[in-house]
Amino acid sequence: MRVTLKDDGSLGVIHDWAYSDEVGFQVGQIPEPSSFILLLLGSLALCRRKRA
């Protein structure tokens, strides 16, 4: 679905959309929270290592 939203409180506009009832239909993947946390912790460790 492609939607245009404005932050002035007005209604959004739907440009187009698609639907499929097939089991294997995937639009995109959302990373799980633990992967994000591991990435964040690794980044913080690298920043801390550079300062020392």
SULNORSUL-V533279 format. One record per helix or strand of 3 or more residues. SS is the DSSP state (H for helix, E for strand). FROM is the first residue (numbers start at 1). LEN is the number of residues. Records with the same first field share a line. If there is no record, write none. Layout:
BEGIN
SS = FROM-LEN, FROM-LEN
END
This chain:
BEGIN
E = 2-3, 13-4
H = 33-19
END
